[in-house]
Structures are given as C-alpha cells and as structure tokens.
C-alpha cells in the first residue's frame, strides 16, 4: 500500500508542477492585457481565454493520471482510463469504472488532487475578475 501511495503523491506533485507552470504562464499573459471599464468584449474575451486555459491544464493533469493507470495495466484501455480519471479528478464519481482494490487509495489521491487544482484555478480566475473590476475608470 505504501508504494502505491507514494506513487500517487508523485503524480500529485507532477500535477502541481503542471498547474504552477500553466498558472504562471496565464498570469504573465494577463498582466500584458490592457484594461478599460468600457471594453466589455475585451474583458469577456479575457475570461474565456483564462477559463479555456484552466480547462486545458486540468485535461492535461487528468491525462497524466489516465496514462499512469493505462501503463500500469490498472485500467485496460485508454478510453476507459481517461474517462475514469476525468470522473475521479472532478470528483463526479459515477462508479461505473472502478480501480482494482489494491489501487483504490490512488484514486482517492487523484480526487483530492483534482479538488486542490480546481480550487487553485477558481482562486486564480477570481483574482483576474477582481482585477478587471479594480481597473481605473477611463474618462
């Protein structure tokens, strides 16, 4: 059990690295964007791009878990592995695809990782939205 837990923690760490790089990249891009209270569509486009970027980061992290399950032979095919990983990472948990008993704790760590990464994305998105509303009013 301990080796599987350590492996899961390693996958969690990899997801944190991916997310940190992605959020840092997004932050640099956001800081280069001009702000004006009269540019509704500019703000809306900014929000769409940030939301899309966050979703791509999460899909990348889900893929890391899915490939791990596939390569370890825990889930037999890529489609099922990716589906299971997405359902677990997002904590949807349908239960129609499950891990073998020996690997179930790993699935729990994936769910906790997903919660943390989604929370991080939400916090970042909130900060970007807050920044737009704090922008100086142009006259």
Backbone as CSV, one residue per row, in Angstrom:
resi,resn,N_x,N_y,N_z,CA_x,CA_y,CA_z,C_x,C_y,C_z
1,UNK,0.819,-1.200,0.000,0.000,0.000,0.000,0.865,1.267,0.000
2,UNK,1.920,1.287,0.798,2.771,2.471,0.875,3.405,2.830,-0.473
3,UNK,3.916,1.858,-1.239,4.480,2.221,-2.552,3.438,2.851,-3.482
4,UNK,2.213,2.359,-3.443,1.154,2.926,-4.289,0.808,4.343,-3.830
5,UNK,0.798,4.555,-2.533,0.526,5.894,-2.006,1.633,6.869,-2.409
6,UNK,2.866,6.430,-2.315,3.986,7.290,-2.717,3.931,7.599,-4.214
7,UNK,3.537,6.614,-5.002,3.369,6.838,-6.441,2.289,7.878,-6.687
8,UNK,1.173,7.749,-5.971,0.075,8.716,-6.116,0.533,10.116,-5.722
9,UNK,1.328,10.221,-4.673,1.837,11.526,-4.254,2.790,12.104,-5.308
10,UNK,3.537,11.231,-5.972,4.389,11.686,-7.072,3.563,12.228,-8.232
11,UNK,2.465,11.546,-8.542,1.571,12.040,-9.594,0.935,13.367,-9.190
12,UNK,0.580,13.478,-7.913,0.043,14.742,-7.412,1.074,15.858,-7.588
13,UNK,2.317,15.564,-7.250,3.382,16.568,-7.386,3.541,16.981,-8.850
14,UNK,3.472,16.020,-9.758,3.562,16.340,-11.187,2.410,17.252,-11.606
15,UNK,1.219,17.001,-11.097,0.071,17.865,-11.411,0.282,19.275,-10.869
16,UNK,0.863,19.382,-9.687,1.146,20.708,-9.120,2.153,21.450,-10.002
17,UNK,3.170,20.750,-10.490,4.160,21.369,-11.372,3.492,21.852,-12.661
18,UNK,2.654,21.003,-13.251,1.940,21.385,-14.476,1.068,22.604,-14.213
19,UNK,0.339,22.580,-13.108,-0.573,23.676,-12.808,0.187,24.971,-12.503
20,UNK,1.265,24.849,-11.753,2.063,26.040,-11.436,2.606,26.676,-12.709
21,UNK,3.110,25.858,-13.615,3.609,26.390,-14.881,2.506,27.035,-15.698
22,UNK,1.351,26.393,-15.737,0.231,26.929,-16.505,-0.329,28.211,-15.928
23,UNK,-0.460,28.260,-14.617,-0.986,29.479,-13.970,0.025,30.614,-14.106
24,UNK,1.297,30.311,-13.966,2.330,31.338,-14.140,2.297,31.897,-15.558
25,UNK,2.166,31.029,-16.521,2.059,31.464,-17.916,0.829,32.340,-18.125
26,UNK,-0.301,31.919,-17.579,-1.532,32.702,-17.709,-1.393,34.056,-17.021
27,UNK,-0.761,34.075,-15.866,-0.577,35.331,-15.136,0.264,36.311,-15.940
28,UNK,1.328,35.817,-16.548,2.166,36.694,-17.381,1.362,37.256,-18.552
29,UNK,0.525,36.416,-19.156,-0.307,36.868,-20.271,-1.325,37.895,-19.799
30,UNK,-1.969,37.648,-18.670,-2.990,38.568,-18.142,-2.386,39.922,-17.833
31,UNK,-1.196,39.929,-17.274,-0.548,41.196,-16.907,-0.241,42.067,-18.122
32,UNK,-0.134,41.473,-19.284,0.130,42.240,-20.513,-1.147,42.777,-21.156
33,UNK,-2.299,42.426,-20.619,-3.561,42.845,-21.229,-3.966,44.226,-20.730
34,UNK,-4.344,45.116,-21.645,-4.819,46.435,-21.222,-6.233,46.325,-20.643
35,UNK,-6.545,47.201,-19.718,-7.869,47.185,-19.093,-8.566,48.513,-19.294
36,UNK,-9.836,48.446,-19.501,-10.684,49.628,-19.602,-12.082,49.230,-19.196
37,UNK,-12.753,50.071,-18.426,-14.112,49.742,-17.978,-15.109,49.783,-19.133
38,UNK,-14.728,50.327,-20.264,-15.645,50.446,-21.399,-15.410,49.377,-22.457
39,UNK,-14.669,48.358,-22.118,-14.356,47.331,-23.103,-14.898,45.981,-22.630
40,UNK,-16.216,45.889,-22.615,-16.893,44.674,-22.173,-16.382,43.446,-22.922
41,UNK,-16.276,43.538,-24.224,-15.867,42.379,-25.009,-14.418,42.014,-24.766
42,UNK,-13.565,42.956,-24.484,-12.162,42.644,-24.151,-12.112,41.840,-22.854
43,UNK,-12.877,42.269,-21.856,-12.922,41.533,-20.593,-13.507,40.148,-20.802
44,UNK,-14.608,40.093,-21.552,-15.246,38.795,-21.791,-14.291,37.847,-22.494
45,UNK,-13.579,38.330,-23.490,-12.608,37.504,-24.194,-11.506,37.043,-23.239
46,UNK,-11.045,37.919,-22.381,-10.029,37.571,-21.391,-10.526,36.430,-20.503
47,UNK,-11.761,36.536,-20.033,-12.331,35.492,-19.173,-12.455,34.166,-19.922
48,UNK,-12.858,34.221,-21.180,-12.992,32.996,-21.992,-11.624,32.334,-22.164
49,UNK,-10.619,33.128,-22.473,-9.277,32.577,-22.678,-8.753,31.954,-21.383
50,UNK,-8.923,32.644,-20.271,-8.447,32.113,-18.990,-9.191,30.826,-18.637
51,UNK,-10.498,30.811,-18.798,-11.280,29.610,-18.492,-10.834,28.451,-19.386
52,UNK,-10.648,28.719,-20.664,-10.192,27.680,-21.577,-8.824,27.150,-21.206
53,UNK,-7.934,28.056,-20.838,-6.582,27.658,-20.447,-6.616,26.789,-19.193
54,UNK,-7.430,27.160,-18.217,-7.539,26.365,-16.992,-8.084,24.970,-17.301
55,UNK,-9.066,24.893,-18.177,-9.625,23.588,-18.549,-8.559,22.737,-19.240
56,UNK,-7.762,23.343,-20.115,-6.689,22.597,-20.774,-5.667,22.077,-19.759
57,UNK,-5.358,22.891,-18.759,-4.442,22.428,-17.710,-5.023,21.209,-16.996
58,UNK,-6.292,21.302,-16.632,-6.931,20.178,-15.941,-6.972,18.938,-16.825
59,UNK,-7.265,19.117,-18.097,-7.288,17.969,-19.005,-5.893,17.342,-19.115
60,UNK,-4.865,18.164,-19.099,-3.501,17.641,-19.103,-3.206,16.833,-17.855
61,UNK,-3.646,17.322,-16.724,-3.424,16.619,-15.457,-4.237,15.329,-15.405
62,UNK,-5.451,15.371,-15.897,-6.277,14.162,-15.987,-5.581,13.131,-16.873
63,UNK,-4.974,13.598,-17.946,-4.272,12.705,-18.865,-3.069,12.045,-18.195
64,UNK,-2.378,12.774,-17.342,-1.247,12.191,-16.603,-1.723,10.986,-15.797
65,UNK,-2.800,11.156,-15.046,-3.348,10.047,-14.253,-3.809,8.916,-15.157
66,UNK,-4.514,9.259,-16.242,-5.046,8.227,-17.142,-3.922,7.396,-17.747
67,UNK,-2.863,8.059,-18.191,-1.739,7.324,-18.773,-1.068,6.434,-17.739
68,UNK,-0.987,6.913,-16.520,-0.432,6.090,-15.453,-1.256,4.819,-15.270
69,UNK,-2.583,4.978,-15.161,-3.446,3.806,-14.988,-3.299,2.842,-16.164
70,UNK,-3.208,3.388,-17.350,-3.077,2.553,-18.542,-1.733,1.819,-18.558
71,UNK,-0.650,2.543,-18.320,0.688,1.947,-18.364,0.896,0.902,-17.272
72,UNK,0.258,1.086,-16.138,0.346,0.112,-15.044,-0.598,-1.065,-15.256
73,UNK,-1.449,-0.974,-16.263,-2.394,-2.054,-16.520,-3.544,-2.093,-15.533
74,UNK,-3.740,-0.991,-14.817,-4.806,-0.914,-13.818,-6.165,-0.813,-14.494
75,UNK,-6.214,-0.068,-15.589,-7.414,0.042,-16.424,-6.975,-0.352,-17.833
76,UNK,-7.721,-1.228,-18.498,-7.214,-1.888,-19.706,-7.101,-1.057,-20.981
77,UNK,-7.870,0.011,-21.140,-7.796,0.755,-22.402,-7.778,2.257,-22.129
78,UNK,-7.273,3.007,-23.118,-7.101,4.455,-22.941,-8.426,5.171,-22.716
79,UNK,-9.439,4.804,-23.463,-10.728,5.486,-23.318,-11.288,5.322,-21.901
80,UNK,-11.276,4.119,-21.387,-11.782,3.875,-20.031,-10.901,4.546,-18.989
81,UNK,-9.596,4.508,-19.223,-8.656,5.112,-18.285,-8.856,6.620,-18.217
82,UNK,-9.008,7.244,-19.371,-9.192,8.697,-19.407,-10.540,9.080,-18.799
83,UNK,-11.561,8.299,-19.112,-12.896,8.529,-18.548,-12.857,8.398,-17.026
84,UNK,-12.271,7.298,-16.534,-12.190,7.103,-15.089,-11.445,8.249,-14.431
85,UNK,-10.335,8.631,-15.034,-9.530,9.709,-14.464,-10.303,11.026,-14.431
86,UNK,-11.025,11.346,-15.493,-11.811,12.588,-15.527,-12.902,12.574,-14.469
87,UNK,-13.575,11.448,-14.336,-14.665,11.331,-13.358,-14.109,11.388,-11.934
88,UNK,-12.935,10.838,-11.734,-12.322,10.846,-10.402,-11.748,12.211,-10.068
89,UNK,-10.973,12.784,-10.980,-10.319,14.080,-10.768,-11.352,15.169,-10.467
90,UNK,-12.475,15.112,-11.150,-13.525,16.120,-10.943,-14.442,15.757,-9.782
91,UNK,-14.186,14.656,-9.153,-14.968,14.110,-8.035,-16.428,13.864,-8.409
92,UNK,-16.692,13.600,-9.675,-18.038,13.237,-10.106,-18.371,11.841,-9.593
93,UNK,-17.443,10.914,-9.787,-17.550,9.588,-9.211,-18.761,8.771,-9.610
94,UNK,-18.942,8.525,-10.878,-20.083,7.717,-11.322,-20.027,6.293,-10.780
95,UNK,-18.849,5.709,-10.682,-18.711,4.363,-10.160,-18.909,3.259,-11.178
96,UNK,-19.080,3.620,-12.450,-19.255,2.580,-13.471,-17.924,1.968,-13.902
97,UNK,-16.825,2.683,-13.690,-15.484,2.139,-13.886,-14.770,2.340,-12.550
98,UNK,-14.193,1.274,-12.037,-13.516,1.370,-10.736,-12.124,0.762,-10.820
99,UNK,-11.286,1.189,-9.911,-9.935,0.636,-9.827,-9.983,-0.700,-9.081
100,UNK,-9.004,-1.562,-9.360,-8.880,-2.773,-8.541,-8.657,-2.372,-7.081
101,UNK,-9.041,-3.220,-6.183,-8.989,-2.899,-4.752,-7.627,-2.385,-4.302
102,UNK,-6.567,-2.973,-4.804,-5.217,-2.574,-4.390,-4.873,-1.139,-4.787
103,UNK,-5.570,-0.569,-5.760,-5.259,0.756,-6.273,-6.269,1.821,-5.854
104,UNK,-7.231,1.492,-5.058,-8.314,2.435,-4.757,-7.846,3.677,-4.007
105,UNK,-6.864,3.539,-3.158,-6.344,4.718,-2.459,-5.743,5.711,-3.456
106,UNK,-5.158,5.201,-4.521,-4.599,6.062,-5.569,-5.696,6.919,-6.188
107,UNK,-6.855,6.320,-6.422,-7.986,7.078,-6.954,-8.410,8.183,-5.998
108,UNK,-8.366,7.914,-4.716,-8.697,8.944,-3.723,-7.723,10.111,-3.759
109,UNK,-6.453,9.799,-3.929,-5.443,10.867,-4.031,-5.672,11.677,-5.303
110,UNK,-6.065,11.005,-6.374,-6.378,11.756,-7.594,-7.533,12.713,-7.358
111,UNK,-8.569,12.254,-6.663,-9.716,13.123,-6.377,-9.303,14.316,-5.523
112,UNK,-8.487,14.078,-4.511,-8.009,15.188,-3.678,-7.160,16.162,-4.484
113,UNK,-6.352,15.628,-5.384,-5.540,16.476,-6.268,-6.439,17.334,-7.144
114,UNK,-7.469,16.722,-7.707,-8.408,17.470,-8.542,-9.087,18.585,-7.786
115,UNK,-9.504,18.299,-6.550,-10.137,19.337,-5.725,-9.187,20.515,-5.532
116,UNK,-7.943,20.203,-5.190,-6.963,21.267,-4.955,-6.668,22.068,-6.224
117,UNK,-6.472,21.381,-7.330,-6.151,22.080,-8.580,-7.345,22.903,-9.073
118,UNK,-8.547,22.390,-8.913,-9.736,23.172,-9.301,-9.897,24.392,-8.400
119,UNK,-9.609,24.215,-7.127,-9.654,25.356,-6.208,-8.621,26.414,-6.577
120,UNK,-7.442,25.974,-6.955,-6.386,26.886,-7.382,-6.840,27.652,-8.624
121,UNK,-7.422,26.943,-9.573,-7.929,27.599,-10.790,-9.026,28.597,-10.462
122,UNK,-9.915,28.226,-9.566,-11.001,29.127,-9.170,-10.445,30.384,-8.520
123,UNK,-9.474,30.207,-7.645,-8.848,31.366,-7.000,-8.178,32.278,-8.005
124,UNK,-7.480,31.686,-8.959,-6.819,32.481,-9.990,-7.848,33.223,-10.844
125,UNK,-8.885,32.521,-11.251,-9.934,33.134,-12.071,-10.587,34.288,-11.309
126,UNK,-10.853,34.090,-10.027,-11.435,35.141,-9.198,-10.503,36.352,-9.128
127,UNK,-9.216,36.099,-8.998,-8.250,37.210,-8.942,-8.246,38.004,-10.246
128,UNK,-8.335,37.313,-11.377,-8.366,38.003,-12.672,-9.637,38.834,-12.788
129,UNK,-10.769,38.262,-12.429,-12.038,39.002,-12.492,-11.984,40.203,-11.554
130,UNK,-11.471,40.011,-10.347,-11.366,41.125,-9.395,-10.497,42.246,-9.940
131,UNK,-9.422,41.863,-10.603,-8.519,42.867,-11.180,-9.238,43.719,-12.220
132,UNK,-10.102,43.118,-13.003,-10.796,43.889,-14.030,-11.745,44.905,-13.402
133,UNK,-12.345,44.537,-12.286,-13.266,45.461,-11.625,-12.549,46.527,-10.813
134,UNK,-11.286,46.300,-10.517,-10.498,47.288,-9.808,-9.732,48.213,-10.746
135,UNK,-9.824,47.955,-12.041,-9.117,48.763,-13.030,-9.595,50.211,-12.946
136,UNK,-8.686,51.152,-13.123,-9.090,52.560,-13.077,-10.119,52.874,-14.169
137,UNK,-11.034,53.718,-13.819,-12.077,54.127,-14.761,-11.462,55.115,-15.746
138,UNK,-11.598,54.814,-17.037,-11.070,55.722,-18.049,-12.124,56.779,-18.379
139,UNK,-11.677,57.978,-18.645,-12.628,59.067,-18.942,-12.576,59.495,-20.366
